[in-house]
Amino acid sequence: MNMSVARQTNDLTLTAAGEWWTQHRGQSPVVATAIHNGHAMRDAMKDLCNLSEEERLREEDPFTEFIVRDVPNRIVVHRSRFEVDINRPRDGAIYLRPEQAWGLNVWAGDLPSEITEASLAVHDEYYAMLKSYLRGIERCHGRFVVLDVHSYNHRRAGPGADPAIAAEAPDVNIGTISMDRKKWAPVIDGFMEAVQSFDFPGGRLDVGENIAFQGRGYQARFIHEQFPDTGCAIAVEFKKIFMEEWTGEPFVETLRALRQVLASTLPVIADAVESVR
C-alpha cells in the first residue's frame, strides 16, 4: 500500500490497540454495530494463521466503523472475524474447516484448546455486554432498532473480472428474515425509502431486501430472541463500492457519502419506531 493510500486509510480507521470492542451511548432508539470491522488478532492466533493480511482483509468489513460513526449508539468490534466471528453461534465462531471460511485453509494446524477458549471468551463476553447494553436502550426508549452493518464482495472472480450482476448484488442489501417483518414494516420501509431517496454521488443507490443476504447472522437472531417485542435488528450489507476489495484501497468520497446516507436515516427510523405496536 503506497503512502497516500496509507494516510487515507489512517484517517478512516480508529486505532484499536488491545480492545475487544468499543461502545458509545447517546440519546436515540437507534443502535449501529460494525462487528466485522476488526482486523486485529492476538499473536498466539496470528502465528498459527495461514492467511496473509490481505487475504484476511478481503473477507472482513473494513471501514464499516467509519460508516456508522455518526450514530450516537454504536458498537465496533476490533478483533478479526478470523479470530472469532461474533456473527456466528459460539460453536461455529472459529473457522476450523475451509467450508466455514469461503474455502480458505485458515490455520497451519490444529488450534490448542487454550487458544480457542480464549477466543470464545470474547464471544461470550460480547453477548453478555450486548444484552445489557440493549436493556439500557429499551429502558430509555421502550423499543429500539439495531442497524447491523456489514459489507460484501462483488468481484470474487478476481480483480480484473466482471463484478456480480446488479440484480444479484444491490448496492445496499437489507436482511430481514429473522424478524417479524409485518410488525416492523414502518421501520424497514422507512429505512429503505430514506436510503433510496438520498441524492448519492453518481446516482441513487440500488436497495434490495433479502437478495444477496437474508439477515441470518447470529447477532440479529440473538436480538430477536432476547427482545421479541421491543427489538428490531436490520442486517445492512453495503456492497464494497467504497473500496477496491482486492487491494484494500478505500474510495474516500464514497465512504463519506455512505456515512451521510446512514446518518440521514436516523430521524426516519426514530419516528417510525414510535408507530410500531
ZIMORA-V692067 format. One line per field, one symbol per residue. ss: DSSP state (@ for helix, = for strand, . for the rest). phi: phi as a letter, one per 40 degrees, with the letter a starting at -180 (. if undefined). A space follows every 10 residues. Layout:
ss->???
phi->???
This chain:
ss->..@@@@@@@@ @@........ ====.....= ====.....= ..@@@@..=. ..@@@@@@@. ...@@@@... ..=====.=. .........@ @@.....@@@ ......=... ..@@@@@@@@ @@@@@@@@@@ @@@@@@@@@@ @..======= ==........ .....@@@.. .====..... ....@@@@@@ @@@@@@@... ......===. .......@@@ @@@@@@.... =========. ..==....== .@@@@@@@@@ @@@@@@@@@@ @@@@...
phi->.ccccccccc ccbbccfbcc abbbbacacb bbbbcbccbc bcdccccccc ccdcccccbc bcgcdccccc cdcabbcbcc cccacccbdd cbcbccbdcc afgcccbcac cccccccccc ccdccccccc ccdccccccc bgbabbcccb aacbbcchcc cccdcdcbac dbbbbbccbc ccccddcccc cccccccccc dghcccbbbf bcabgccccc cdccccbcbb bbbbcbbcdc ccacccbgcc bccccccccc dccccccccd ccdcccb
